[in-house]
Amino acid sequence: MDIMSLTAVEIGKRIKAKEISVVEAVEAALEQIDRVEDKVHSYVTVDREGALKRAKEVQELIDSGTLTGPLAGVPVAIKDNMCTKDMLTTCSSKILSNFKPTFTAEAVLNLEKAGAVILGKTNMDEFAMGSTTETSYYGVTRNPWNLEHVPGGSSGGSCAAVAAEECFYALGSDTGGSIRQPSSFCGVVGIKPTYGTVSRYGLIAYGSSLDQIGPIAKDVTDCATVLEAIASHDSKDSTSIERKDYDFTSALVDDVKGLKIGIPRDYFGKGLDPEVKETLMKAAKVLEDKGAIVEEFDLSLVEYAIPAYYVIASAEASSNLSRFDGVKYGYRTEEYEGLHNMYKKSRSEGFGAEVKRRIMLGSFVLSSGYYDAYYLKALRTKALIKQAFDKAFASYDIILSPAAPTTAPELGKSLSDPLKMYLGDIYTVAVNLAGLPGITVPAGRDSKGLPIGMQLIGDCFKEKTIIRAAYAFEQSRKYERPDIVKTCKEDGQQKGDR
């Protein structure tokens, strides 16, 4: 049996039926990490000893009947900006290269209560600032579908780990598309929930009004199951919302009859790759054939989403990252003269170029004389974008759009032009500005064999609607595995034969 080809829910059922032990599942994941990690580089930290020890503990709890949930015993990878007690949490930055938190993020705790086994922490763009996972202090992550291409970002490590079958599912964070865009590039499913649905306690902040933790997995069923496990009201997070309904798996039905789906003309015009457009139009036709009502409409304000997002996100980042100063924790420069020099040198040496760029931009837009001209104007624009979505959702249940203008670009092509990289987020950032839920589901591949993802956007607290549509679409196509997974399996079998 090829254990790693199973979904998280499937492996959970096998463990519960005693067909596979938790230790066997963890060992299979660790073996796959050994096979492909030197090529893909999804992880920053792999906790072998901790995972195997935890596997034995979870197995005892399953055997005693204490753990009965669908994710009990299933190995998971966690993005490296979520605190994990006594395990390195670096945000893929030099400034936190020695940081071991004294507590665990609430979303991760919820998974542990469900019986999850943490394999390790995944690579990411430094402090989640980037769209390619190339700004990491620990080196780039590569796309399992083509190692010369990026996996997307900032949750590129988590998405690549799922695609390369180095874990059964993963957690990512989404500030401006950082779950949905890399899920599209890596051919996996990722959900960004409504803002406040999953606690941000223990998530190292980038843009506090935009950040949201979400699941990444092979299929919609896994994502809905994981979201059900991690979503909760948390009094430790002032932005956490208490919801009446957390039963996301009840939306896993192959039925979209009567659902009204809007396709924004603004999203399908200039700048969108023709192959991406063609694939998404075919995907829309699949949903239409299943009974959905599909119409085009004008969303408006699209061109203002990117500038508004980067002004707000950078402003919040400049404030949030001021705590990393070399005093209480993290990296401290070796030689300095006085306190101010220590601050300056520690931050100059500890932060990478992209993080410095955004801190400076954020400090500028918040400074005296520019606050009204940039930051306040961006906040007003954010309110107008929310109004535009409210108007759209008065007519439609779901908005269908691309997750990115192109498929995954080649390594080294994006960082040379930061503005071009920022524009790559055009289809995802508005969802965060408006606090909406969104899901990316694989829709096909381009002529180079790279995955194309379809993004479905719902109104606030309507995760079940987008899960239902994504699940229905998913039934029309099989899950595809990257060649690297097949090649590594074959290589391993040949070595075993010898």
C-alpha positions in Angstrom: 0.0 0.0 0.0 1.3 3.5 -1.0 0.4 5.2 2.3 1.4 8.7 1.2 -0.9 8.7 -1.8 -3.9 8.6 0.6 -5.7 11.8 1.7 -5.8 12.9 5.3 -9.4 11.6 5.8 -8.5 8.2 4.1 -5.4 7.7 6.3 -7.5 8.6 9.4 -10.1 5.9 8.5 -7.3 3.3 8.0 -5.8 4.2 11.4 -9.1 4.0 13.1 -9.8 0.6 11.5 -6.3 -0.6 12.7 -5.2 -1.2 9.1 -2.3 1.2 9.6 -0.7 2.4 12.9 0.1 6.0 13.6 3.8 5.2 13.8 3.6 3.6 10.3 1.9 6.8 8.9 4.6 9.0 10.5 7.4 6.8 9.3 6.0 6.8 5.7 5.9 10.6 5.8 9.5 10.8 7.1 10.7 8.4 4.4 9.1 10.6 1.7 10.7 13.6 3.3 14.1 11.8 3.0 13.4 11.0 -0.6 12.4 14.4 -2.0 13.4 17.1 0.5 16.8 17.7 -1.0 15.1 18.5 -4.3 12.0 20.4 -3.1 13.1 22.0 0.3 9.6 22.3 1.8 10.7 22.2 5.4 12.8 24.4 7.7 12.5 22.0 10.6 11.7 18.3 10.7 11.0 17.0 14.2 11.7 13.2 13.7 12.0 12.3 17.4 9.1 14.4 18.5 6.8 13.1 15.7 7.6 9.4 16.5 7.1 10.0 20.2 3.8 11.8 19.7 2.7 9.0 17.3 3.0 6.4 20.1 1.1 8.7 22.5 -1.7 9.3 20.0 -2.0 5.6 19.2 -2.6 4.9 22.9 -5.3 7.5 23.0 -7.0 6.1 19.8 -6.8 2.5 21.2 -8.4 3.7 24.5 -11.2 5.4 22.6 -10.2 8.9 23.8 -9.5 10.1 20.3 -12.2 9.3 17.7 -12.0 12.2 15.2 -11.2 11.9 11.5 -7.7 13.5 11.9 -6.6 11.4 14.9 -3.0 10.1 14.2 -2.7 11.9 10.8 0.7 13.7 10.3 0.6 17.4 9.5 3.1 20.1 8.6 2.9 23.6 10.1 3.9 26.9 8.4 6.9 28.4 10.2 5.1 31.5 11.4 2.9 29.6 13.8 4.3 29.2 17.3 5.0 25.7 18.5 6.2 25.2 22.0 9.9 24.3 22.3 10.2 23.8 18.5 12.0 26.4 16.4 9.6 29.0 14.9 11.7 31.2 12.6 9.3 32.9 10.1 12.2 31.8 7.7 14.1 34.8 9.0 17.6 35.2 10.4 16.3 37.5 13.1 14.3 34.5 14.6 16.7 31.7 13.7 17.1 30.7 17.4 13.6 31.4 18.6 11.8 28.6 20.5 8.3 29.8 21.7 7.1 29.0 25.2 3.5 28.4 23.9 1.7 26.9 20.9 -0.6 28.8 18.5 -4.3 28.2 19.2 -5.0 26.7 15.7 -2.1 24.2 16.2 -3.4 23.4 19.7 -6.8 22.6 18.2 -5.2 20.2 15.8 -3.3 18.5 18.6 -6.6 18.1 20.5 -7.9 16.4 17.4 -4.9 14.0 17.5 -2.6 15.4 14.8 1.1 14.6 14.8 3.3 17.5 13.8 6.1 16.5 11.4 7.8 19.9 11.4 7.7 23.5 10.2 7.5 24.5 6.5 9.5 27.0 4.6 8.0 30.4 3.7 8.7 33.8 2.4 10.4 35.7 5.2 7.7 37.0 7.6 5.2 35.9 4.9 6.4 38.8 2.7 6.5 37.5 -0.8 4.7 35.5 -3.4 7.3 32.9 -4.4 9.0 31.5 -1.2 12.3 32.9 -2.5 12.8 35.5 0.2 13.4 32.8 2.9 16.7 33.1 4.8 16.9 29.3 4.5 16.8 29.1 0.7 14.1 28.7 -1.9 11.4 26.0 -2.1 10.9 24.5 -5.5 7.7 23.5 -7.2 7.2 19.7 -7.2 5.6 19.9 -10.6 8.8 21.5 -12.1 11.8 22.1 -9.9 12.9 25.1 -12.0 9.7 27.0 -11.0 8.5 28.6 -7.8 5.8 27.0 -5.6 4.2 30.4 -4.9 4.1 32.1 -1.6 4.2 32.9 1.1 2.9 29.4 2.1 4.9 27.8 -0.6 6.6 25.3 1.7 3.2 24.0 3.0 1.7 23.7 -0.5 4.9 22.0 -1.9 5.0 19.6 1.0 1.4 18.5 0.3 2.0 18.3 -3.4 5.2 16.3 -3.0 3.4 14.0 -0.5 5.7 14.9 2.4 2.7 15.3 4.7 -1.0 14.5 4.4 -2.1 18.1 4.9 -0.6 21.4 6.2 -1.5 24.7 7.7 -0.7 28.0 5.9 -1.5 31.6 6.5 -3.1 34.0 4.1 -2.6 37.8 4.3 -3.1 38.6 0.6 -3.5 35.2 -1.1 -0.7 33.3 0.5 -2.7 30.1 0.8 -4.7 30.3 -2.4 -2.0 31.4 -4.9 0.6 28.7 -4.0 -2.2 26.1 -3.9 -2.9 27.1 -7.5 0.8 26.8 -8.4 1.2 23.4 -6.7 -2.1 21.8 -7.8 -3.6 21.4 -4.3 -6.6 22.7 -2.4 -6.4 25.7 0.0 -9.0 27.6 2.0 -8.7 31.1 3.4 -11.6 31.3 5.9 -13.6 34.4 6.8 -11.5 36.8 8.9 -11.9 35.9 12.6 -13.0 32.2 12.0 -9.6 30.8 13.0 -7.7 32.3 16.0 -4.6 34.3 15.2 -3.2 33.7 18.7 0.3 32.4 18.2 0.5 33.4 14.5 3.4 35.8 14.2 1.7 38.9 12.8 2.4 40.4 9.4 -0.8 42.5 8.7 -3.1 42.0 11.7 -6.3 43.1 10.0 -5.6 40.8 7.0 -3.9 37.6 8.4 -5.9 34.4 8.6 -4.8 30.7 9.1 -6.2 28.1 6.8 -5.8 24.5 5.7 -4.0 23.1 2.6 -4.6 19.5 1.4 -5.0 17.2 -1.6 -8.8 17.6 -1.8 -11.8 19.6 -0.7 -12.9 16.9 1.8 -9.6 17.2 3.7 -9.7 21.0 3.7 -13.3 21.1 5.1 -12.4 18.5 7.7 -9.3 20.4 8.9 -11.1 23.7 8.9 -13.7 22.2 11.1 -10.9 21.1 13.5 -9.0 24.5 13.7 -12.0 26.9 13.6 -13.0 28.1 17.1 -13.7 31.2 19.1 -10.7 32.3 21.2 -10.9 34.9 23.9 -7.1 35.4 23.6 -7.7 36.9 20.1 -9.7 40.1 20.1 -10.6 39.6 16.4 -11.9 36.1 16.9 -15.6 35.6 16.1 -17.9 33.1 17.8 -19.9 31.3 15.0 -23.0 29.2 15.5 -22.1 26.7 12.8 -18.7 25.0 12.4 -20.0 22.0 10.5 -18.1 22.6 7.3 -18.1 18.9 6.2 -21.9 18.9 5.8 -21.3 21.0 2.6 -19.5 18.1 0.9 -22.3 17.4 -1.5 -22.2 17.1 -5.3 -25.0 19.5 -5.9 -24.8 23.1 -7.3 -28.3 23.3 -8.8 -29.5 26.9 -8.6 -26.3 28.3 -7.3 -25.6 31.7 -8.9 -22.0 32.1 -9.9 -20.6 35.5 -11.0 -17.6 35.9 -13.2 -16.0 39.4 -13.0 -15.2 40.7 -16.4 -12.4 42.8 -14.8 -10.6 39.6 -13.7 -10.6 38.0 -17.2 -9.3 40.9 -19.3 -5.8 42.2 -19.9 -2.9 40.5 -18.0 -4.5 37.1 -17.7 -2.7 34.3 -19.4 -4.9 32.8 -22.2 -4.4 29.2 -21.0 -5.5 30.2 -17.5 -8.5 31.9 -18.9 -9.5 29.0 -21.2 -9.1 26.5 -18.3 -11.3 28.5 -15.9 -14.0 29.1 -18.5 -14.1 25.3 -19.0 -14.3 24.9 -15.2 -17.2 27.4 -15.1 -18.9 25.3 -17.9 -18.6 22.2 -15.7 -20.4 23.9 -12.9 -23.0 25.3 -15.3 -23.6 21.8 -16.7 -24.2 20.6 -13.1 -27.0 23.1 -12.7 -25.3 26.3 -11.5 -26.3 29.7 -13.1 -23.2 31.3 -14.4 -23.1 35.0 -15.5 -20.5 37.7 -16.2 -20.6 41.0 -14.3 -18.6 44.1 -13.5 -17.0 44.1 -10.0 -15.2 47.4 -10.3 -12.4 48.9 -8.1 -10.0 46.0 -9.1 -7.2 48.3 -10.1 -7.2 49.9 -6.6 -6.9 46.6 -4.6 -3.1 46.2 -5.0 -2.1 49.7 -3.9 -4.6 49.7 -1.0 -3.4 46.3 0.1 0.3 47.1 0.0 -0.1 50.4 1.8 -2.2 48.8 4.6 -0.2 45.6 4.9 3.2 47.4 4.9 1.9 49.9 7.5 0.8 47.1 9.8 4.0 45.2 9.2 6.2 48.2 10.1 4.3 48.3 13.5 4.3 44.5 14.1 7.9 44.0 13.2 9.1 46.7 15.6 9.2 44.1 18.4 12.1 42.3 16.7 15.0 44.4 18.0 17.6 42.0 19.4 16.6 42.7 23.0 14.3 40.0 24.5 14.6 37.2 21.9 15.9 36.4 18.4 19.1 37.4 16.7 21.4 40.1 18.3 24.4 41.6 16.5 27.8 40.6 18.0 29.5 44.0 18.0 27.7 47.3 18.8 28.2 50.6 20.6 25.2 51.5 22.7 21.5 50.6 22.6 20.5 52.4 19.4 23.4 51.0 17.5 22.5 47.5 18.7 18.9 48.0 17.4 20.1 49.3 14.1 22.7 46.6 13.5 20.5 43.7 14.7 17.6 44.7 12.5 19.9 45.5 9.5 21.6 42.1 9.7 18.5 40.1 10.8 16.0 41.2 8.2 16.1 40.4 4.5 15.7 42.9 1.6 12.0 42.3 1.0 11.1 42.7 4.7 13.2 45.9 4.9 11.4 47.2 1.8 8.0 46.8 3.3 9.0 48.1 6.8 10.3 51.3 5.1 7.2 51.6 2.9 5.0 51.1 6.0 6.9 53.6 8.1 6.7 56.1 5.2 2.9 55.9 4.8 2.4 56.2 8.5 4.7 59.2 8.9 3.6 62.7 9.6 2.5 64.5 6.4 1.8 61.2 4.5 -0.6 59.5 6.8 -3.7 61.2 5.3 -2.4 61.0 1.8 -1.7 57.3 1.8 -2.8 55.3 4.8 -6.2 56.9 5.4 -6.9 56.9 1.7 -6.1 53.1 1.5 -8.5 52.5 4.4 -11.3 54.4 2.6 -10.5 52.3 -0.6 -10.7 49.1 1.5 -14.2 50.1 2.6 -15.2 50.8 -1.0 -13.9 47.4 -2.1 -16.0 45.7 0.6 -19.0 47.6 -0.6 -18.4 46.4 -4.2 -18.3 42.8 -2.9 -21.5 43.4 -0.9 -23.2 44.6 -4.0 -21.9 41.6 -6.0 -23.1 39.1 -3.3 -26.6 40.7 -3.4 -26.8 39.1 -6.9 -24.5 36.0 -6.7 -23.7 33.2 -4.3 -20.1 32.8 -5.5 -17.6 34.7 -7.5 -15.4 32.6 -9.7 -11.9 34.0 -10.6 -8.3 33.1 -11.3 -6.0 32.6 -8.2 -3.1 34.1 -10.2 -2.6 35.7 -13.6 -0.2 33.0 -14.8 1.0 29.6 -13.8 4.1 29.3 -11.6 7.0 31.5 -12.9 10.5 30.3 -13.1 12.8 30.7 -10.1 14.7 34.0 -10.1 12.3 35.8 -12.4 10.1 37.6 -9.8 12.5 39.0 -7.2 14.3 41.2 -9.8 11.1 43.2 -10.2 9.2 43.6 -6.9 6.4 45.6 -8.5 5.7 42.8 -11.0 5.6 40.3 -8.1 3.1 42.6 -6.2 0.9 42.7 -9.3 0.7 38.9 -9.3 -1.5 39.2 -6.2 -4.2 41.1 -8.1 -6.9 38.4 -7.9 -6.4 37.5 -4.2 -5.7 40.6 -2.1 -9.2 42.0 -2.4 -10.6 38.9 -0.6 -8.4 39.8 2.5 -9.3 43.5 2.3 -12.9 42.5 2.5 -12.4 39.7 5.1 -14.1 37.1 2.8 -13.6 33.4 2.5 -11.9 31.9 -0.6 -10.9 28.5 -1.9 -8.5 27.4 -4.6 -9.2 24.1 -6.3 -7.1 22.5 -9.1 -8.8 23.1 -12.5 -6.2 21.8 -15.1 -2.7 22.3 -16.4 -1.1 24.5 -19.0 1.0 23.5 -22.0 4.1 23.2 -19.7 2.3 20.8 -17.4 2.0 23.4 -14.6 -1.2 23.4 -12.5 -3.9 26.0 -12.9 -6.1 26.8 -9.9 -9.7 28.1 -9.8 -10.6 30.5 -7.0 -14.1 30.6 -5.6 -15.0 33.5 -3.4 -17.9 33.6 -1.0 -19.6 36.2 1.2 -18.6 36.5 4.8 -19.3 33.3 6.8 -20.4 31.4 3.6 -17.5 28.9 3.6 -20.1 26.1 3.1 -21.2 27.6 -0.2 -17.7 27.7 -1.7 -16.9 24.2 -0.3 -20.0 22.8 -1.9 -19.2 24.3 -5.3 -15.5 23.3 -5.0 -16.5 19.7 -4.0 -19.0 19.5 -6.9 -16.4 20.6 -9.4 -13.7 18.3 -7.9 -15.9 15.3 -8.7 -15.4 16.0 -12.4 -11.7 15.4 -12.3 -9.1 13.1 -10.7 -6.4 14.3 -8.3 -3.1 14.5 -10.2 0.3 13.8 -8.6 3.6 15.5 -9.7 6.1 13.4 -11.6 8.7 13.9 -8.8 6.4 11.8 -6.5 6.1 9.0 -9.0 9.9 9.1 -9.8 10.9 9.0 -6.2 8.5 6.1 -5.5 10.0 4.2 -8.5 13.6 5.0 -7.4 12.8 3.7 -3.9 11.3 0.5 -5.2 14.3 -0.1 -7.5 16.7 0.3 -4.5 14.5 -2.1 -2.5 14.7 -4.6 -5.4 18.5 -4.5 -5.4 
